Amino acid sequence: MKTPAKKRTAAELAAAVLWCALTLGTDRLFFRYDWRTPAFFVYKALFLVLAFGLVHGAVTLVQKLRAGDKFARRWVAWTLPYLAVNLVILLIVWPGIWGNDDLAVLYLARTLQPNSWQHFLTSGAFILSLMFVPMPGGVVLVQNLLISGIVGCFAATAQDLAEKRLTRPVRPAWFALVYLPFLLPPVLMHTQQPFRTTWSTWTELFLVFMLVAMYLRGTKLNKKELAAIVILGTLAASWRSECVYYLAAIPVLLALLCTRRLLRPLAVGAVTALVLVGYFVCSRYSSALMGEAWQYKMIALCYQTAALVQDADPVEDAEALADIDRVFDVEFCRANPETHGNELRGGMIAGRGGSAEDWSACQKAIIKLALKYPKSMLRERAGVFYNTLRQRQNGQSNQKIAFASAFLLYESEPTQDDQKSFLQDSAAVQPLNKELRRAFIVDMASSTDFAGGLIDLTWWMLPPFVLLGLALAVLLVQRRWILFFAAGTFFARIPLVFLTAPDTYFMYYLTPFIAGYAVAAAAVLYAVLKRKLKSERITG
């Protein structure tokens, strides 16, 4: 007998409330919070919403599987194999790959405090994940589950769309092409690191994919889908500062849905307005947490400033250099032209105080020198891009170093408070096999001779960037506007990061890196389906 919808919803809500109550006990495995703070009630309310969504989703999925729903069965069939791969890797690198920034976020999450430098959304993701699975590895586990579910959705949707266009089904094996971009070592490694770039990247990928899928599906959007766009759009635009351009990209993609009469103009305006409101609320709160937000910008502009200071004329540009010296150590910078990386940054800001007024004057001086010496700025930017593009073993490419050194957390006694908290006050933080974990991370991140150097080649970012650029050109010629603007949304990230990247971390380009290979895989799959459709028309 089928349970009435209202009774089912009430039962699901009761289960979520019970789950939330149980966390008051399980939280003790990790958290050290004061329940009398507003943060406690906010996070428990959010947990209750997510728990209800999870229970409702699980019940709905089981019902659809029993009813033989094709999409549900395909989603499970495509999600589980990719999840299995990720879980095997997670077991090897357990409790995940934790860097200094990740540990800092985790340390504050224990008392429900946000880490302002890594964005409060990252802290929120950590805290809510830890309420579901109260151990550091739980954050990475939740991340693995979400990413695997998204990849499964990609493959299931591709198969679903193909079936609607073909009279005879294509062999499911062809849709395994969707897996390929997400099986590359850099992608798998980032899946095991709970840094905000990973969370942000997959939010962006899923948002744009969802909009394209809705367009290709050809049916009108419902209220739940519009709500999902608002939530994902707000997160995508807010999580990283360079993602602000999504405030322009989302309305364009929605307008294309409107031209196909899948969405009314009023709905486009409402969704756009809500995303804008969400972004400004997040931005305002983030700025309040940051306090003197200029200090964050100061760190981000160290390398660009160094290049300009070193090329500036000490006489002609004396006034500008004096303003810069209020924040950065100009003398150290000019005396150490060969210094780079953390050593350069540390030397430039060591012992420097300053104020917002000092930074304002410094910023104006930097702009003045940038306009006067554009080649210096471009040379510095090109150098950062060059060492990010290939992740070379020259000490100037940071991402692979960060991954390869992740095992050091277990090699010596902890010295920092966040390290001590991680190792001494958390459950299940010891690797299952330290030597295997170390060897796996090193081979995947920094070895140049492992597997004939093939793994090292997968860290090269130029191929996916070229593929993404070629896709843009082809889509422009073909006038496939929804796909053109979707690919363009990802491609726009490249010049933005080129101009603003504070360091040589691969993760800054993770979104266009994955998107480039994903677009290539989609193009191959499209060619196969097109050939299949042509064959049907000839034989039909």
C-alpha positions in Angstrom: 0.0 0.0 0.0 1.4 3.4 -1.0 2.0 5.8 1.9 0.3 9.2 1.5 2.7 12.0 0.6 1.9 14.0 3.7 2.5 11.1 6.0 5.7 10.2 4.2 7.0 13.8 4.5 6.1 13.8 8.2 8.0 10.6 8.8 11.0 11.9 6.9 11.0 15.1 8.9 10.8 13.1 12.1 13.8 11.0 11.0 15.7 14.2 10.3 14.9 15.6 13.7 16.0 12.4 15.4 19.2 12.4 13.4 19.8 16.1 14.4 19.2 15.1 18.1 21.7 12.2 17.8 24.4 14.6 16.6 24.3 16.3 20.0 26.1 13.1 21.2 28.2 12.3 18.2 29.5 15.9 17.9 31.6 15.2 21.0 33.9 13.0 18.9 35.2 16.2 17.2 33.6 19.5 18.3 34.3 21.6 21.3 31.6 24.2 20.9 29.5 26.3 23.2 25.9 25.4 22.5 24.7 28.8 23.8 26.1 30.7 20.8 24.0 31.7 17.7 26.4 29.7 15.5 25.2 26.5 17.2 21.6 27.1 16.4 22.4 28.2 12.8 24.4 25.1 12.0 21.9 22.8 13.7 19.1 24.4 11.6 21.2 23.9 8.4 22.0 20.4 9.4 18.3 19.7 9.9 17.5 21.0 6.4 20.3 18.9 4.9 19.3 15.8 6.9 15.7 16.1 5.7 16.9 16.6 2.2 19.1 13.5 2.4 16.4 11.3 4.0 13.8 12.5 1.4 16.2 12.0 -1.4 17.1 8.5 -0.3 13.4 7.5 0.1 12.6 9.0 -3.3 15.5 7.3 -4.9 14.5 3.9 -3.5 10.9 4.4 -4.8 12.1 5.3 -8.2 14.5 2.3 -8.4 11.6 0.0 -7.4 9.4 1.6 -10.0 12.1 1.1 -12.7 12.9 4.8 -13.3 15.6 4.8 -16.0 17.4 7.9 -14.9 17.6 6.8 -11.3 19.0 3.4 -12.2 21.5 5.0 -14.6 22.6 7.5 -12.0 23.3 4.7 -9.5 25.0 2.6 -12.1 27.3 5.4 -13.1 27.9 6.8 -9.6 28.9 3.6 -7.9 32.0 2.7 -10.1 33.4 6.2 -9.8 32.7 6.3 -6.1 34.5 3.0 -5.7 37.6 4.4 -7.3 37.5 7.5 -5.1 36.9 5.4 -1.9 39.9 3.1 -2.7 42.1 6.2 -3.1 40.7 7.7 0.1 41.6 4.5 2.0 45.1 4.7 0.7 45.6 8.4 1.6 43.3 8.3 4.7 42.3 10.7 6.3 42.8 12.6 3.0 45.4 15.1 1.8 45.5 18.0 4.3 47.5 21.2 3.7 48.2 24.0 6.1 45.1 26.0 5.0 42.8 23.0 5.3 44.1 22.4 8.9 43.5 26.1 9.7 39.9 25.8 8.6 39.4 22.5 10.5 40.9 24.0 13.7 38.4 26.8 13.8 35.6 24.5 12.7 36.0 22.6 16.0 34.5 25.6 17.8 32.1 26.6 15.0 34.2 29.6 14.0 34.6 30.6 10.4 38.0 31.0 8.8 37.8 34.3 7.1 40.8 33.9 4.8 39.5 30.7 3.3 35.9 32.0 3.1 33.1 31.3 5.6 31.5 29.0 3.0 34.4 26.6 3.3 34.1 26.6 7.1 30.4 26.0 6.7 31.0 23.0 4.4 33.5 21.6 6.9 31.3 22.0 9.9 28.2 20.5 8.3 30.2 17.6 6.9 31.7 17.0 10.4 28.2 16.9 11.9 27.4 14.0 9.5 30.7 12.2 10.0 32.6 13.7 13.1 36.2 13.1 12.1 38.6 14.9 9.7 38.3 12.1 7.2 34.6 12.7 7.2 35.0 16.0 5.4 36.9 14.3 2.6 34.4 11.4 2.6 31.5 13.7 2.1 33.4 15.5 -0.6 34.0 12.2 -2.4 30.3 11.3 -2.2 29.2 14.6 -3.6 31.7 14.6 -6.4 31.0 11.0 -7.4 27.3 11.8 -7.4 27.9 14.8 -9.7 29.9 12.7 -12.1 27.2 10.0 -12.1 24.7 12.7 -12.9 26.8 13.8 -15.9 27.0 10.3 -17.4 23.3 9.4 -16.6 22.1 12.7 -18.2 24.2 12.1 -21.3 22.7 8.7 -21.7 19.2 10.0 -21.1 19.5 12.8 -23.7 21.0 10.3 -26.2 18.1 7.9 -25.8 15.5 10.6 -26.4 17.2 11.4 -29.8 17.8 7.9 -31.0 15.3 5.2 -31.8 17.8 2.5 -30.9 19.9 2.7 -27.8 23.6 3.2 -27.9 25.8 0.7 -26.0 26.2 2.1 -22.5 30.0 1.5 -22.7 30.3 4.6 -24.9 29.1 6.8 -22.1 32.1 5.7 -20.0 33.9 8.4 -22.0 32.4 10.8 -19.5 34.5 9.2 -16.8 37.9 9.9 -18.5 38.4 13.6 -17.5 37.6 12.8 -13.9 40.0 9.9 -13.7 43.1 12.0 -14.3 45.5 12.1 -11.4 45.2 15.9 -10.7 41.4 15.5 -10.5 41.6 12.5 -8.3 44.2 14.1 -6.0 42.1 17.3 -5.6 39.1 15.1 -4.7 41.1 13.9 -1.7 42.0 17.5 -0.6 39.2 19.4 1.2 40.4 22.8 0.0 37.9 25.5 -0.9 39.0 25.4 -4.6 37.7 21.8 -4.8 34.3 22.7 -3.4 34.1 25.8 -5.6 35.1 24.0 -8.8 32.5 21.3 -8.5 29.8 23.8 -7.6 30.7 25.7 -10.8 30.8 22.6 -13.0 27.5 21.3 -11.7 25.8 24.7 -12.1 26.8 25.2 -15.7 26.1 21.5 -16.6 22.7 21.7 -15.1 21.7 24.8 -17.1 23.0 23.2 -20.3 21.2 19.9 -19.5 17.9 21.8 -18.9 18.3 23.6 -22.2 18.9 20.3 -24.1 16.1 18.5 -22.3 13.6 21.0 -23.7 11.1 21.0 -20.9 10.1 24.0 -18.7 11.9 24.5 -15.5 10.0 23.9 -12.2 10.3 25.8 -8.9 12.7 23.3 -7.4 15.1 23.7 -10.3 14.9 27.4 -10.1 15.7 27.2 -6.4 18.7 25.0 -7.1 20.0 27.5 -9.7 19.7 30.3 -7.1 21.6 28.4 -4.4 24.3 27.0 -6.8 24.6 30.4 -8.5 25.1 32.2 -5.2 27.7 29.7 -4.0 29.6 29.7 -7.4 29.8 33.5 -7.5 30.7 33.9 -3.9 33.1 31.1 -3.0 36.2 32.6 -4.7 36.7 36.3 -5.5 37.6 35.7 -9.2 34.2 33.9 -9.7 32.3 37.2 -9.4 31.9 37.0 -13.2 29.2 34.3 -12.7 26.9 37.3 -11.9 27.1 38.0 -15.6 27.3 34.5 -16.9 24.2 33.2 -15.1 21.8 35.7 -16.6 23.2 35.0 -20.1 22.6 31.3 -19.8 19.2 31.9 -18.3 18.3 34.2 -21.2 19.1 31.4 -23.6 16.7 29.2 -21.8 14.2 32.0 -22.1 14.6 32.2 -25.8 13.6 28.5 -26.0 10.5 29.3 -23.9 11.7 27.1 -21.1 11.7 30.0 -18.7 9.7 33.2 -18.5 11.4 36.6 -18.6 10.0 37.3 -15.1 11.7 34.1 -13.8 15.0 35.1 -15.4 14.8 38.4 -13.6 13.8 36.9 -10.3 16.6 34.3 -10.3 19.2 36.8 -11.3 18.0 39.2 -8.6 18.1 36.5 -5.9 21.6 35.4 -7.0 22.8 39.0 -6.8 21.2 39.4 -3.3 22.8 36.2 -2.2 26.2 37.3 -3.5 26.1 40.7 -1.8 25.0 39.1 1.5 27.9 36.7 1.3 30.3 39.4 0.3 29.2 41.7 3.1 29.5 39.0 5.7 32.8 37.8 4.4 34.2 41.4 4.5 32.9 41.8 8.1 34.8 38.6 9.1 37.9 39.7 7.3 38.1 43.0 9.2 41.0 44.7 7.4 40.4 43.0 4.1 43.2 44.9 2.5 45.7 42.6 4.2 44.4 39.7 2.0 44.9 41.8 -1.1 48.4 42.8 0.0 49.4 39.1 0.1 47.8 38.6 -3.4 49.7 41.4 -5.0 53.2 40.7 -3.6 54.7 39.2 -6.8 53.2 41.9 -9.1 54.4 44.6 -6.8 57.9 43.1 -6.6 58.3 43.1 -10.4 57.2 46.8 -10.6 59.4 47.9 -7.8 62.5 46.2 -9.3 62.0 47.9 -12.6 61.0 51.3 -11.3 63.3 54.3 -11.6 64.5 55.2 -8.0 64.5 58.9 -8.9 61.6 59.4 -11.3 59.3 57.0 -9.3 60.5 58.0 -5.9 57.0 59.2 -4.7 55.4 55.9 -5.9 58.1 53.8 -4.3 57.7 55.7 -1.0 53.9 55.0 -1.0 54.6 51.3 -1.7 57.2 51.3 1.1 54.4 52.1 3.6 53.2 48.5 3.1 56.0 46.5 1.4 59.7 46.6 2.0 61.0 48.2 -1.1 64.6 48.0 -0.1 64.5 44.2 0.4 62.7 43.8 -2.9 65.2 45.8 -4.9 68.1 44.1 -3.2 66.9 40.6 -3.9 65.8 40.4 -7.5 66.4 36.6 -7.7 64.3 35.8 -4.7 60.9 34.3 -5.3 58.1 32.4 -3.7 57.4 32.5 0.1 60.9 33.9 0.7 60.1 36.9 -1.4 56.7 37.4 0.1 58.0 37.0 3.6 60.8 39.5 3.1 58.5 42.1 1.6 56.0 42.1 4.4 58.2 41.2 7.4 57.8 43.6 10.2 55.3 45.7 8.2 52.2 47.1 9.8 50.4 49.7 7.9 46.8 50.8 7.9 43.9 51.0 5.4 45.1 54.5 4.4 48.6 53.2 3.8 47.2 50.4 1.6 45.1 52.9 -0.3 48.1 55.0 -1.1 50.1 51.8 -1.9 47.5 50.5 -4.2 47.3 53.8 -6.2 51.1 53.7 -6.5 51.0 50.1 -7.8 48.5 51.0 -10.4 50.6 54.0 -11.4 53.7 51.9 -11.9 51.7 49.2 -13.7 50.5 51.7 -16.3 54.0 53.0 -16.7 55.7 49.6 -16.8 53.1 47.2 -18.4 55.9 44.9 -19.7 57.1 44.4 -16.1 53.7 43.3 -15.0 53.1 41.0 -18.0 56.6 39.5 -17.5 55.8 38.7 -13.9 52.3 37.3 -14.8 53.8 35.2 -17.6 56.4 33.8 -15.2 53.7 32.8 -12.7 51.6 31.3 -15.5 54.6 29.4 -16.9 55.4 27.8 -13.6 51.7 27.0 -13.0 51.1 25.6 -16.4 53.6 22.8 -16.2 54.2 22.4 -12.5 58.0 22.1 -12.9 60.4 20.7 -10.4 62.2 24.0 -10.0 60.9 25.1 -6.6 58.7 27.7 -8.2 55.6 25.4 -8.9 53.8 25.1 -5.6 50.8 22.7 -6.2 52.8 19.5 -6.6 55.1 20.5 -3.7 52.0 21.0 -1.6 50.6 17.5 -2.4 54.0 15.8 -2.2 54.7 17.3 1.2 51.3 16.3 2.6 52.8 13.2 4.2 55.2 15.3 6.4 52.3 15.8 8.8 53.0 12.3 10.1 56.8 12.4 9.9 57.6 14.5 13.0 56.1 16.0 16.1 53.4 18.6 15.5 54.5 22.2 16.2 51.4 24.2 15.3 48.2 24.3 17.3 46.1 23.2 14.3 48.5 20.2 13.7 48.3 19.2 17.4 44.5 19.5 17.4 44.3 17.4 14.2 46.5 14.6 15.4 45.7 14.5 19.1 42.0 15.6 19.5 40.4 13.9 16.5 39.1 10.4 15.8 40.6 8.1 13.1 43.4 10.4 11.8 46.1 7.8 11.5 46.7 6.4 8.0 46.0 2.8 7.4 49.5 2.4 6.0 51.9 5.4 6.2 54.4 4.0 3.7 51.8 3.2 1.1 50.2 6.6 1.6 53.5 8.4 1.2 54.5 6.4 -1.9 51.1 7.0 -3.5 51.0 10.7 -2.9 54.6 11.2 -4.1 54.1 9.1 -7.2 50.8 10.8 -8.1 52.0 14.3 -7.4 55.7 14.7 -8.1 57.4 11.7 -9.7 58.6 12.2 -13.2 59.5 8.6 -14.0 56.5 6.8 -12.5 54.5 5.1 -15.3 56.9 6.3 -17.9 56.2 10.0 -17.0 52.5 9.7 -18.2 51.2 10.8 -14.8 53.5 13.8 -14.8 52.1 14.8 -18.2 48.5 14.8 -16.9 49.5 17.8 -14.7 50.2 19.9 -17.9 47.4 22.4 -18.2 48.0 23.6 -21.8 46.2 20.7 -23.6 42.8 21.2 -21.8 43.1 25.0 -22.3 43.7 24.5 -26.0 40.8 22.0 -26.3 38.5 24.5 -24.5 39.6 27.3 -26.9 39.1 25.1 -30.0 35.7 24.1 -28.7 34.8 27.8 -28.4 35.8 28.5 -32.0 33.8 25.5 -33.3 30.7 26.3 -31.3 30.9 29.9 -32.4 31.0 28.9 -36.1 28.2 26.4 -35.5 26.2 29.0 -33.6 25.4 26.6 -30.8 25.0 29.4 -28.3 24.1 27.6 -25.1 27.2 25.4 -25.5 29.3 28.4 -26.6 28.5 30.5 -23.6 28.8 27.5 -21.2 32.3 26.7 -22.5 33.0 30.5 -22.5 32.1 30.7 -18.9 34.9 28.2 -18.1 37.4 29.7 -20.5 36.9 33.2 -19.1 38.5 31.9 -15.9 41.9 31.5 -17.6 42.6 35.2 -18.3 41.1 36.2 -14.9 43.3 33.9 -13.0 46.3 34.9 -15.2 45.9 38.5 -14.0 45.1 37.8 -10.4 46.8 34.6 -9.3 48.8 35.2 -6.1 51.0 32.1 -6.6 51.7 29.1 -8.9 49.1 26.8 -7.5 47.5 24.4 -10.1 44.2 24.6 -8.2 43.5 28.2 -9.3 42.9 26.8 -12.8 41.2 23.6 -11.7 37.8 24.6 -13.2 39.0 25.2 -16.8 41.4 22.2 -16.5 38.5 19.8 -15.9 36.2 21.6 -18.3 38.7 21.4 -21.2 38.9 17.6 -20.9 35.2 17.3 -20.2 34.3 19.2 -23.4 36.7 17.0 -25.4 35.1 13.9 -24.0 31.6 15.3 -24.8 32.7 16.1 -28.3 33.9 12.5 -28.9 30.7 11.2 -27.5 28.6 13.6 -29.6 30.5 12.4 -32.8 29.6 8.8 -31.9 26.0 9.6 -31.4 25.8 11.8 -34.5 27.2 8.9 -36.6 24.7 6.6 -34.9 21.8 8.9 -35.8 23.0 9.3 -39.4 23.1 5.5 -39.7 19.6 5.2 -38.4 18.3 7.7 -40.9 20.0 5.9 -43.8 18.7 2.4 -42.7 15.3 3.8 -41.6 
